[in-house]
Each structure stands twice: as C-alpha cells, then as structure tokens.
Amino acid sequence: MLEEALIYPPRDGYPLFLTAKRYWMPEFEAHASDPDAWTLILLHSTASHKESWEPTLERIFLCSRENPEVKIREAWCLDCPNHGASGHLNERILQTPEYYLNFTCDKYAQAIYHFLDAGPNFGAKVDFRSRRLYGIGHSLGGNTMALLQTMEPRIHFESVTIIDPMLSAGGSHHLNKLRMILIKGAYERRDVWPDRAAAMKALKRRDRTKSWDPRILDIFVKHGIRPHPGSYYLENPYLGVTLACTRDQEAAMYRDPEGATKPVHSLNVACREKPVHIVLGGIHDFMPKRTHEALLDPTSGRTFASTTIIKESGHLIPLEVPDLLGKVLYTNMRRSADILRKKQRSKL
C-alpha cells in the first residue's frame, strides 16, 4: 500500500492547518480516469488520528485485489484539526478563545468540507466534486460524515458507511452518563511518558487499549503520540512524549451539546438520497443498547441499505477488529454499486 502525506495550510480565511494522507495500490493507477472507480474518504473517532485506518484500508485493498468487482481509485484519510498531525500544527491557535475547550463535531465537519472543497487549489490537485466518493466514518467521524451529506453547496457522496456513530436519535440525555464518563476518563488518563517505548508498555496494560489490534497500538505510538511541547520551548529533547490530541481537546469533543443529535437530521436526509450502511458493535461497552435501538427504529423513517452487527467488538471497531471491518466495508461497497446500478437502469 502506497501513501502520500499532505498539509493544507491556513488560507482563504480558514485559520487551521489540515493534514491528510492519500493511500493507493499500484494497480489502482489503472483506474485514474475511470469515472466508476471509488475515491474513499475516511474520518476517525475522538482521540484517534487518520493513520488508525491503515489496517482496515489494507484489508479493503486486499479484497479489491482478490475480487476486483468494485474498482477503487484511492483513499483519503484526514485528521480532525485538533487531533494527530493537525493537532500538533494547530497547537497555538487551539489555545485561543475561539477554539479552546470549544471544538465540536460541527467544526470537524467544516474542516473536512473546506479540505474537500479546496482540493484542486492546493497540493492535492484533486477535484473531489468530480470524483465518485464513498464516505466512511467511525464514532465522532461517523457523526461528521453524516453532517457532510447536507452541507451546502453539496459535495456529493454516492454512498456512505457509518460505524458505531456517537448518535442519540432519542435525544442527547441518553448519552449524558456516557459523556460524563468519557470526560472524566480524558482528564484522568495518563498523557506523558518518558519515551515511546514506555508509552507502548503502558498502553498494553490499559483496559481500553489492551484489546486493540497490535498494529493499531504500533500506529498509535507512532502517530497518536508526539514529542512533549517542552522539548521545543525549553530546547530540551529529554522531556518525553505526550498525546497528539490533548486531554483538554478530547474532553471538548465530548462536551459538544449538539454533537450527538444534530447529525441525526443529516443522516435521515442521506438515507433518503443514497445507500447508507450502518455497522454497530455487538458489545455495549460505550454506546447504550437503547441508542442503537433508536437508530435502527423502523418507525423513524431511516432506512439503511444494510445493517451489520459485529459481535466480536464493542464501540472501537476499527481499532479492535480492522480486518473484519475491512471485509464488511468492501461488501458494503459492492452492495452500493449494485443498488446504484439498478437505480440507474430503472431511470433508463
């Protein structure tokens, strides 16, 4: 799997750095001018980063190689501006009143929209509006992917898969207890280590991370952790490493008052307009069972192209079972292609 990293600097009135990576296989280059080939857009969860999708993408690409029924052009993974490499570059501005303790799902969606809309005008040289887009988002990234479907002027996604979104179709109060637990956990968890080896050792013992796929742990230690800021300000290279997404920024995402409810309307619209697939964890370790039931309520008017329950995992599906998720996502792409072909034939 090949990759290319890009940095989108502040411009056109947008004050934040945006970071992205493009992934592809050499054989995908044959689809460079094929209008039927998918371009994948993947959005990560709170406290994660764009590289967390790499094991899942490798499985999707392998499925495509083994069964080239669905053509893939490339995949783009993007960091939320206060996460990963973006969080590092935006460190100073994230301390200003506009953003400090005030980064929301809406701001995540605005950032991704800005990146996709400006594609042809910076280093990416990609007109995403002309591509056949397939959207994938997990947790907060799933909420954000839903919001993108109704932002104007529209960037057209032909199909999307939402993975265990942090949505509460029955009202935000259903997630109040979870929100308090997550905020408390964000502030109490360790965020400084003497080096990356020590961080890895600690993460392997931590309840939430010891169930992660070993590849995900390796990737997190490489990309989800950064040199401690004191290493720069004090010119001391021995001050250790810290989280790329700070505890304050993580907690801010959980505090978002509309983050769990506003995207529901956008999801409803998307379900009427295109194939929308939903993937949920079978273990209710984060999301209460009632929130899943509300999302799947047949009386809600939301009709999903497919519903997949992954019994082997809880909320953190891309981090715990990336290979299984990759197979599910490729199957969803095949289903969407079939649905869209039938829809096109019916119009003719």
C-alpha positions in Angstrom: 0.0 0.0 0.0 1.4 3.3 -1.1 0.9 6.6 0.7 1.4 10.3 0.3 1.1 12.9 3.1 -0.2 16.4 2.5 -0.5 19.5 4.6 -3.2 22.1 3.8 -2.1 25.4 5.3 -4.4 28.2 6.6 -5.9 30.1 3.7 -9.0 31.7 2.2 -10.0 32.9 5.7 -9.8 29.4 7.2 -7.3 29.6 10.1 -6.3 26.0 10.8 -3.8 23.6 9.3 -5.4 20.4 7.9 -3.4 17.2 7.4 -4.4 14.2 5.1 -2.9 11.1 3.7 -3.7 9.5 0.3 -3.4 5.7 0.1 -3.5 3.5 -3.0 -2.1 0.3 -4.6 0.0 0.4 -7.8 -2.7 -1.4 -9.7 -5.3 1.3 -8.8 -3.4 3.7 -11.1 -5.2 2.0 -14.0 -8.4 3.5 -12.7 -7.1 7.1 -12.6 -9.5 8.2 -15.3 -12.3 5.7 -14.7 -15.5 7.5 -13.5 -16.8 4.3 -11.9 -13.8 3.9 -9.6 -14.4 4.9 -5.9 -12.5 7.5 -4.0 -12.8 6.7 -0.3 -12.9 9.4 2.4 -12.3 8.1 5.9 -12.9 10.1 9.2 -11.6 8.9 12.6 -13.1 9.0 16.1 -12.3 11.2 19.1 -8.8 10.8 20.5 -7.7 8.9 17.3 -5.9 10.0 14.1 -6.0 9.4 10.4 -3.4 6.6 10.3 -5.7 4.5 12.5 -7.4 3.5 9.3 -4.4 1.8 7.7 -5.0 -1.8 8.8 -8.7 -1.5 7.7 -7.6 0.0 4.4 -5.1 -2.8 3.8 -7.9 -5.3 4.1 -10.2 -3.3 1.8 -7.5 -3.1 -0.8 -6.7 -6.8 -0.5 -10.4 -7.6 -1.0 -10.4 -5.5 -4.1 -7.3 -7.3 -5.4 -8.9 -10.7 -4.8 -12.3 -9.7 -6.2 -11.9 -6.6 -8.5 -15.7 -6.3 -9.0 -15.5 -2.9 -7.3 -12.8 -0.6 -8.6 -11.0 1.7 -6.2 -9.1 4.7 -7.3 -7.6 5.8 -3.9 -8.5 6.5 -0.3 -8.0 9.8 1.7 -7.8 9.8 5.5 -8.0 13.1 7.3 -7.2 14.4 10.8 -9.7 16.4 12.8 -7.9 19.7 13.3 -7.2 19.2 17.0 -6.0 15.6 16.5 -3.0 13.8 15.1 -0.6 15.8 13.0 -3.1 18.6 12.6 -3.3 19.0 16.4 0.4 19.4 16.5 0.5 22.1 13.8 -2.6 23.9 15.3 -1.2 23.9 18.9 -1.1 27.6 19.3 -4.4 28.6 17.7 -6.2 25.8 19.6 -5.3 27.8 22.8 -7.2 30.9 21.6 -10.7 31.6 23.0 -12.4 30.6 19.7 -11.2 27.0 19.9 -10.0 26.3 23.5 -12.4 23.8 25.1 -14.8 24.6 22.2 -14.0 22.2 19.4 -17.2 20.5 18.2 -18.4 17.9 15.7 -19.6 20.9 13.6 -16.1 22.3 13.4 -14.8 18.9 12.4 -17.3 18.8 9.5 -16.4 22.4 8.5 -12.7 21.5 8.3 -13.3 18.4 6.2 -15.7 20.3 3.9 -13.1 23.0 3.5 -10.4 20.5 2.5 -12.6 18.7 0.0 -13.9 21.9 -1.5 -10.5 23.4 -2.0 -8.9 20.2 -3.3 -8.0 21.4 -6.8 -6.4 24.6 -5.4 -3.6 23.3 -3.3 -1.1 20.4 -3.3 -3.7 17.6 -3.6 -4.7 18.8 -7.1 -7.8 16.7 -6.7 -11.3 17.9 -7.7 -13.2 15.9 -5.2 -16.5 17.2 -6.6 -15.8 15.3 -9.8 -15.0 12.0 -8.0 -17.2 9.1 -7.2 -17.0 9.4 -3.4 -17.6 6.8 -0.8 -17.6 8.1 2.8 -16.6 6.1 5.9 -16.7 7.5 9.4 -16.4 5.9 12.9 -17.9 7.3 16.1 -17.3 11.1 16.0 -16.1 10.6 12.4 -19.5 8.9 11.7 -21.4 11.9 13.1 -19.2 14.2 11.0 -19.7 12.1 7.8 -23.4 12.4 8.3 -23.2 16.3 8.6 -21.1 16.4 5.4 -24.1 15.0 3.5 -26.2 18.1 3.9 -23.6 20.9 3.9 -24.1 23.4 1.1 -23.2 23.6 -1.7 -23.2 19.8 -1.6 -20.2 17.7 -2.1 -21.8 14.6 -3.5 -21.1 11.2 -1.8 -22.7 8.4 -3.7 -22.7 6.2 -0.7 -21.5 6.1 3.0 -20.9 3.7 5.8 -21.4 4.9 9.4 -19.6 2.9 12.0 -21.0 2.9 15.6 -21.7 6.7 15.5 -22.0 8.7 18.7 -25.6 9.5 17.9 -28.6 9.5 20.0 -31.8 9.7 17.9 -33.9 9.7 21.0 -32.3 12.9 22.5 -28.9 13.9 23.9 -30.0 12.9 27.5 -29.5 9.2 26.6 -25.7 9.9 26.4 -25.4 12.1 29.5 -23.9 9.4 31.7 -21.5 8.2 28.9 -20.4 11.8 28.3 -19.5 12.3 31.9 -17.6 9.0 32.0 -15.6 10.0 28.9 -14.8 13.5 30.1 -13.6 12.1 33.4 -11.6 9.4 31.6 -10.0 12.0 29.3 -8.7 14.1 32.2 -7.6 11.2 34.4 -5.7 9.1 31.9 -2.0 9.4 31.7 -0.8 11.7 28.9 3.0 11.9 29.4 5.7 9.2 29.2 9.5 9.3 29.2 9.6 7.8 25.7 7.6 5.9 23.1 8.7 2.5 24.5 7.3 3.4 27.9 4.1 4.6 26.3 3.7 1.3 24.5 4.2 -0.6 27.7 1.6 1.4 29.5 -1.0 1.2 26.7 -0.7 -2.6 26.6 -1.8 -2.6 30.2 -4.6 -0.1 30.0 -8.1 -1.6 29.8 -9.3 0.5 26.9 -6.3 -0.1 24.7 -5.1 -3.6 25.6 -7.8 -5.0 23.4 -6.6 -3.1 20.3 -5.1 -4.9 17.3 -1.3 -4.9 17.8 -0.9 -3.0 14.5 -3.2 -0.2 15.9 -1.1 0.1 19.0 2.1 0.4 16.9 0.5 3.0 14.7 -0.9 5.0 17.7 2.5 5.1 19.4 4.0 6.4 16.1 1.2 8.9 15.1 -1.1 9.4 18.2 1.8 10.5 20.4 4.2 13.4 19.8 7.2 14.9 21.5 6.3 16.9 24.6 6.0 20.6 23.8 8.6 21.4 26.4 11.1 19.7 24.1 10.7 22.7 21.7 10.1 25.6 24.1 12.8 24.7 26.5 15.2 23.2 23.9 15.3 20.0 26.0 15.0 16.8 24.0 14.6 14.7 27.1 11.1 15.8 28.3 9.4 12.8 26.9 6.3 12.3 24.7 2.6 13.2 25.1 -0.7 12.7 23.4 -1.2 14.3 20.0 -4.8 15.1 20.9 -4.5 16.8 24.3 -6.8 15.8 27.2 -8.5 19.3 27.0 -9.3 18.9 23.3 -10.6 15.3 23.8 -12.9 16.4 26.6 -14.1 19.4 24.5 -15.4 17.0 21.8 -17.4 15.1 24.4 -18.9 18.3 25.8 -20.3 19.3 22.4 -24.0 19.9 23.3 -25.4 19.1 19.7 -22.8 16.7 18.6 -24.9 13.6 19.3 -28.2 15.0 17.9 -27.7 17.5 15.1 -26.2 14.9 12.7 -29.3 12.7 13.1 -31.2 15.0 10.7 -28.4 14.9 8.1 -28.4 11.1 8.4 -32.2 11.0 7.8 -31.7 13.0 4.6 -28.8 10.9 3.5 -30.8 7.7 4.0 -33.5 9.0 1.6 -30.9 10.1 -1.1 -28.3 7.3 -1.3 -27.3 3.9 0.1 -26.3 4.4 3.7 -24.9 1.4 5.6 -24.5 1.2 9.3 -22.1 -1.0 11.3 -22.6 -1.4 15.0 -20.6 -3.1 17.8 -22.3 -6.1 19.4 -20.8 -5.3 22.8 -22.3 -2.3 24.5 -19.2 -1.1 26.2 -19.7 2.6 25.3 -22.9 3.2 23.4 -26.0 2.1 25.4 -28.2 -0.5 23.8 -31.1 1.9 23.6 -29.2 4.3 21.4 -28.6 1.6 18.9 -32.2 0.6 19.0 -33.3 4.2 18.4 -31.0 4.5 15.4 -32.5 1.3 13.9 -36.1 2.0 14.8 -38.1 1.1 11.7 -40.7 3.8 12.6 -38.1 6.6 12.4 -38.1 6.8 8.6 -34.5 5.9 8.4 -33.9 3.0 6.0 -30.4 1.7 5.9 -29.0 -0.2 2.8 -27.6 -2.7 5.2 -27.1 -3.2 9.0 -24.1 -5.2 10.3 -23.6 -6.1 13.9 -20.0 -7.1 14.7 -20.4 -9.3 17.7 -16.7 -9.6 18.3 -16.3 -5.9 19.1 -17.7 -3.0 21.0 -17.6 0.6 20.0 -13.9 0.7 18.9 -14.4 -1.5 15.9 -11.6 -0.1 13.6 -9.2 -0.4 16.5 -10.1 -3.9 17.7 -11.1 -5.8 14.5 -9.8 -3.9 11.5 -9.5 -6.9 9.2 -13.1 -7.9 9.8 -14.3 -4.3 9.4 -12.4 -4.1 6.1 -14.2 -7.1 4.7 -17.6 -5.6 5.8 -16.8 -2.3 4.2 -15.8 -3.9 0.9 -19.0 -5.9 1.0 -20.9 -2.6 1.6 -19.2 -1.0 -1.4 -20.3 -4.0 -3.6 -23.8 -3.6 -2.3 -23.9 0.1 -3.0 -22.5 -0.5 -6.5 -25.3 -3.0 -7.2 -28.0 -0.6 -5.7 -26.8 2.3 -7.8 -26.6 0.3 -11.0 -30.2 -0.9 -10.5 -31.3 2.6 -9.8 -29.6 3.9 -13.0 -31.2 1.1 -15.1 -34.6 1.9 -13.7 -34.2 5.5 -14.8 -33.4 4.3 -18.3 
